[in-house]
């Protein structure tokens, strides 16, 4: 079935900005502007206009009073829950009816919550809710149900640069299933969420089939399945999990003989390029590198550990990976991301270029050139290349992404305008050098 044009887009039913972003965007329409006006009650929420503030007031009022009472913001998940509870109290269930919805209609009331799966988390959340919200309180089951449905159906909210800015909920788009080899990515035009096809020549034919990835899919298949089971209570058997060739490549080890060959991560593995058979010594080295990557991941992702400490750990891992893990082994992703971020933090342009390009190559291998997150990574790399004087590379990268990102975010979106400006600057520099 060919989906109608608006099937894969929807205004967020509710959202809450992250505490670090709450003063950067309008808390009603998600416009990003320097002319925001703050709420005179809590002095924490900002709006682009009086109209947006008035439209948001009935939903903001309970959290506004709670902020004034406690002198602090609650977490974005708590604020999202409080907003949804207000909507439910006003009988606004976000009801959507459409022929392409398999059940004919959806609303907040029909969203899945997986029964007792999240009971312990829901109870803890309810106690946290009582500590922040002010009476009158809804029934405990209402708060717990909201928590469960947010946990299962919630979306990360991002800006046009692809950076996460908060947490939200869509009623219609939450029907889309998961895949570790996704067909769509979630993108936003302010408050409008969109499931953007990764391959423009193969659009989804159903809402449920507009699969996007609920998690970071650049992980080994066992890690993906474990995370999905823990967070969403299902065992994934999607196309990505069943693609043995792709999954083998994601965990391949480096050949001990030829430069670019890859070997399956098993004792008797043979290189697919030169036929070299794994030796026992090479197997032990590669196994040690893989186990080190798995053990280090929680430490690398732990933001309470100083960035420099994590950076040193990642540098040691990358040295260990050099002759053990294949260049496209996804165990490289987490340390590579950290090294890219650490380089940007200290304005190490050469380091950022090196690690950013390695990440981009990995993404291109498994996610494809038309994937919005790949195009946004190219935008990042182009800015670094410009700072490094690599103007030909800047023009090449930006010419690849300018038109498709304009189509996703519109021509007057900040990213579209910024890409156009940077491309002109790079072309101007190239003209000077001729």
C-alpha positions in Angstrom: 0.0 0.0 0.0 1.3 3.5 -0.8 1.1 5.6 2.3 -0.4 9.1 2.1 2.0 12.0 2.3 1.2 12.9 6.0 1.3 9.3 7.3 4.8 9.5 8.5 4.6 12.8 10.3 2.9 14.0 13.5 2.9 16.8 16.0 4.3 15.6 19.3 1.5 14.7 21.7 3.7 16.0 24.5 7.4 16.7 25.1 9.8 17.9 27.8 13.0 19.6 27.0 16.2 18.5 28.7 17.3 20.8 31.6 20.3 21.9 29.5 18.1 22.9 26.6 15.1 24.4 28.4 16.2 28.0 27.9 17.2 27.5 24.3 13.8 26.5 22.7 10.2 27.6 22.9 8.5 25.2 25.3 5.4 25.1 23.1 6.5 25.0 19.4 10.2 24.2 19.9 11.4 27.3 17.9 15.0 28.1 18.6 15.5 31.8 18.7 17.5 34.4 20.8 14.2 36.3 21.4 12.7 33.9 23.9 10.7 35.3 26.8 10.7 33.5 30.2 7.7 32.5 32.3 7.4 35.1 35.1 6.2 32.4 37.5 9.0 29.8 37.5 11.7 31.8 35.6 12.7 28.5 34.0 10.4 28.0 30.9 10.8 30.1 27.8 8.5 31.0 24.9 8.8 32.6 21.5 5.5 34.5 21.8 2.7 35.4 24.1 0.5 33.1 22.0 2.7 30.1 22.6 2.8 30.9 26.3 -1.0 31.1 26.5 -1.5 27.9 24.6 1.0 26.1 26.9 -0.2 27.6 30.2 -2.8 25.0 31.1 -0.2 22.2 30.7 2.6 24.2 32.3 0.7 25.5 35.3 1.2 22.4 37.6 4.9 22.1 36.8 5.3 25.9 37.2 3.9 25.7 40.7 6.0 22.7 41.6 9.2 24.5 40.3 8.3 27.5 42.5 7.7 25.3 45.5 10.9 23.2 45.2 13.1 25.8 43.6 14.4 23.3 41.0 13.5 21.5 37.8 12.4 17.9 37.8 13.9 15.5 35.2 12.6 15.7 31.7 10.9 12.3 32.1 9.1 13.6 35.2 8.1 16.8 33.4 6.9 14.8 30.4 4.7 12.6 32.7 3.3 15.7 34.5 2.3 17.2 31.1 0.7 14.0 29.9 -1.3 13.7 33.2 -2.7 17.2 32.6 -3.7 16.2 29.1 -5.4 13.1 30.4 -7.2 15.1 33.0 -8.6 17.3 30.2 -9.7 14.2 28.3 -7.2 14.9 25.6 -6.0 11.4 24.6 -4.4 12.3 21.3 -6.9 10.2 19.4 -5.9 9.6 15.7 -8.0 7.8 13.1 -6.6 6.8 9.7 -7.1 4.0 7.2 -3.4 3.2 7.3 -3.4 2.5 11.0 -3.9 -1.3 11.3 -6.4 -1.0 14.2 -8.2 2.0 12.6 -7.2 4.4 15.4 -4.8 5.0 18.2 -4.8 7.1 21.4 -2.8 7.4 24.5 -5.2 4.9 26.1 -4.4 2.2 23.5 -0.6 2.4 23.7 1.1 -0.7 24.9 2.7 -0.8 28.4 3.9 -4.5 28.6 1.8 -5.2 31.7 3.9 -6.0 34.8 7.3 -5.8 33.0 8.1 -2.3 34.3 6.3 -2.5 37.7 9.3 -1.9 39.9 10.4 1.1 37.8 6.9 2.4 37.8 6.6 2.2 41.6 9.9 4.1 42.0 8.8 6.7 39.5 5.5 7.2 41.4 7.4 7.9 44.6 9.5 10.5 42.8 6.4 12.0 41.4 4.9 12.5 44.9 8.2 14.2 45.9 7.9 16.8 43.1 4.3 17.2 42.1 1.8 19.1 44.2 -1.7 17.9 45.2 -4.3 17.0 44.1 -2.7 13.8 43.0 -4.1 11.4 40.3 -4.6 7.8 41.2 -1.3 5.9 41.6 -2.2 3.6 38.6 -2.5 6.6 36.3 1.0 7.8 37.1 2.5 4.3 36.8 0.7 3.7 33.5 2.0 7.0 32.1 5.6 6.0 33.2 5.3 2.6 31.5 3.8 4.1 28.2 6.5 6.8 28.0 9.2 4.1 28.6 7.9 1.9 25.9 6.6 4.4 23.3 8.7 7.5 24.0 11.0 9.2 21.4 14.1 11.2 21.8 13.4 14.8 20.6 16.2 16.3 18.5 16.9 19.6 16.6 17.7 20.1 13.0 21.4 19.4 13.7 20.4 15.9 15.0 21.3 16.8 18.6 19.0 15.4 21.3 17.2 18.2 23.2 14.5 16.3 25.1 12.0 13.5 25.4 8.6 13.2 23.8 5.7 11.0 22.8 3.9 10.5 19.5 0.6 8.6 19.4 0.6 7.7 15.7 4.3 7.3 15.0 4.8 5.1 18.0 3.1 2.3 16.0 6.3 2.0 13.9 8.2 -1.2 14.8 11.9 -1.6 15.6 14.5 -2.8 13.3 18.3 -3.1 13.7 18.4 -2.5 10.0 16.0 0.5 10.0 14.0 1.8 7.1 13.5 5.2 8.7 15.0 7.7 11.1 13.1 10.0 13.4 13.7 13.7 12.5 12.0 16.9 13.6 10.8 20.2 12.1 10.4 22.0 15.4 7.5 20.1 17.1 6.7 17.9 14.1 8.2 14.5 14.3 8.9 12.7 11.0 9.9 9.1 10.1 12.2 9.9 7.2 13.0 7.0 4.8 16.6 6.0 4.8 16.4 4.9 1.2 14.3 7.4 -0.8 13.8 4.8 -3.5 12.3 2.3 -1.1 9.7 4.1 1.1 7.8 2.1 3.7 4.4 0.7 2.6 2.8 0.6 6.1 3.0 2.6 9.3 4.1 -0.4 11.4 6.6 -1.3 8.7 8.2 2.2 8.8 10.8 0.6 11.1 13.3 2.8 13.0 15.9 1.7 15.5 14.9 2.0 19.1 18.5 1.8 20.1 22.0 2.4 18.8 22.2 -0.4 16.2 26.0 -0.1 15.7 26.5 -2.9 18.3 27.0 -6.7 18.0 23.8 -8.6 17.5 23.9 -10.1 21.0 24.3 -6.7 22.6 21.4 -5.3 20.6 19.1 -8.1 21.5 20.1 -7.9 25.2 19.4 -4.2 25.3 16.0 -4.5 23.5 15.0 -7.3 25.9 16.0 -5.2 28.9 14.3 -2.0 27.8 11.3 -3.2 25.7 10.8 -6.8 26.7 11.0 -8.4 23.3 13.5 -10.7 21.6 14.5 -9.1 18.3 14.4 -11.2 15.2 14.3 -8.3 12.8 16.0 -8.3 9.3 19.2 -6.9 10.9 19.4 -9.6 13.5 18.8 -12.3 10.8 21.4 -10.9 8.4 24.3 -13.3 9.2 26.7 -11.8 6.7 26.2 -8.2 8.1 26.4 -9.4 11.7 29.6 -11.4 11.0 31.1 -8.3 9.4 30.2 -6.2 12.5 32.2 -8.5 14.8 35.0 -9.5 12.3 38.6 -9.7 13.4 41.6 -8.5 11.4 43.4 -10.9 9.2 46.9 -11.8 10.5 48.3 -11.9 6.9 46.7 -9.5 4.5 46.1 -5.8 5.2 42.3 -5.4 4.8 41.0 -9.0 5.1 38.5 -9.9 7.8 38.2 -13.2 9.7 35.0 -14.5 11.5 35.5 -14.3 15.3 35.7 -18.1 15.8 38.7 -20.3 16.4 39.0 -21.8 12.9 38.1 -18.7 11.1 39.5 -18.0 7.6 40.1 -14.7 5.9 37.5 -13.9 3.3 40.2 -12.2 1.1 43.3 -14.3 1.2 42.2 -17.6 2.8 44.6 -17.3 5.8 43.5 -19.5 8.7 43.4 -18.1 12.2 46.3 -19.2 14.4 45.8 -20.0 18.1 48.0 -17.0 19.1 46.0 -14.6 16.9 42.7 -16.0 18.2 43.8 -15.2 21.8 44.9 -11.7 20.9 41.7 -10.9 19.1 39.6 -12.5 21.9 41.4 -10.3 24.5 40.7 -7.2 22.4 37.0 -8.0 22.1 36.7 -8.8 25.8 38.5 -5.5 26.6 36.1 -3.6 24.4 33.1 -5.1 26.2 34.5 -4.5 29.7 35.5 -0.9 28.9 32.2 0.2 27.4 30.4 1.0 30.7 33.5 3.1 31.9 33.7 5.0 28.6 30.0 5.9 28.7 30.1 6.9 32.4 30.1 10.7 32.4 31.0 10.8 36.1 34.5 9.7 35.1 36.7 12.6 34.0 36.8 12.9 30.2 40.7 12.8 30.1 40.6 9.5 32.0 38.2 8.0 29.5 40.2 9.4 26.6 43.4 7.6 27.8 41.5 4.4 28.1 40.1 4.7 24.6 43.6 5.5 23.1 44.9 2.3 24.7 42.0 0.3 23.3 42.5 1.7 19.8 46.1 0.6 20.0 45.0 -2.9 21.0 42.5 -3.0 18.2 45.0 -2.1 15.4 46.0 -5.6 14.6 43.1 -7.5 16.1 39.7 -6.0 15.3 38.8 -5.3 11.7 38.4 -1.7 10.7 34.6 -2.1 10.5 34.2 -4.1 13.8 31.5 -2.2 15.7 33.4 -2.7 19.0 35.5 0.3 17.7 32.5 2.6 17.7 32.2 3.6 21.4 35.9 4.5 21.9 36.0 6.2 18.5 33.0 8.4 19.5 34.6 9.3 22.8 37.9 10.2 21.1 36.0 12.3 18.5 34.1 14.1 21.3 37.3 14.6 23.4 39.1 16.1 20.4 36.3 18.6 19.8 36.4 19.5 23.5 40.0 20.7 23.3 39.7 22.0 19.7 42.1 19.4 18.5 41.2 19.7 14.8 43.5 17.0 13.5 42.3 14.5 16.1 38.6 15.4 15.4 39.2 15.0 11.7 40.9 11.6 12.2 38.3 10.1 14.5 35.3 11.8 12.8 36.3 10.3 9.4 36.7 6.9 10.9 33.3 7.1 12.5 31.8 8.3 9.2 33.4 5.3 7.3 31.8 2.9 9.9 28.4 4.6 9.5 28.6 4.5 5.7 29.4 0.8 5.9 26.3 -0.1 7.9 23.8 2.8 7.6 24.1 4.2 4.1 24.7 7.5 2.4 21.0 8.6 2.4 20.5 8.0 6.2 19.8 11.3 7.9 22.3 10.6 10.8 25.0 9.8 8.2 24.3 13.2 6.4 24.4 15.0 9.8 27.8 13.4 10.5 29.0 14.6 7.1 27.9 18.1 8.1 30.0 17.8 11.3 33.0 16.5 9.3 32.6 19.3 6.8 32.9 21.9 9.5 36.1 20.3 10.8 37.5 20.0 7.3 36.9 23.8 6.8 38.7 24.6 10.0 41.6 22.4 8.7 41.7 24.1 5.3 40.4 21.0 3.4 38.1 23.1 1.2 37.7 20.5 -1.6 36.5 18.0 0.9 34.1 20.5 2.4 32.5 21.2 -1.0 32.3 17.5 -1.8 30.6 16.6 1.5 28.2 19.5 1.5 27.1 19.0 -2.1 26.1 15.5 -1.2 23.9 16.5 1.7 22.6 20.0 0.9 19.6 19.1 -1.2 18.4 16.1 0.8 18.7 17.9 4.2 16.8 20.9 2.7 14.0 18.5 1.8 13.9 17.0 5.3 14.2 20.2 7.3 13.1 22.9 4.8 15.2 25.5 3.0 15.0 28.1 5.7 16.0 25.7 8.6 19.2 26.7 10.4 21.1 23.7 9.1 20.1 24.3 5.5 21.2 28.0 5.7 24.4 27.1 7.5 25.3 24.4 4.9 24.8 27.0 2.1 26.9 29.6 3.9 29.8 27.1 4.6 29.7 25.8 1.0 30.0 29.4 -0.4 32.9 30.1 2.0 34.8 27.0 1.0 34.3 27.7 -2.7 35.5 31.3 -2.1 38.7 29.9 -0.5 39.2 27.6 -3.4 38.9 30.5 -5.9 41.5 32.5 -4.0 44.0 29.6 -4.2 43.7 29.3 -8.0 
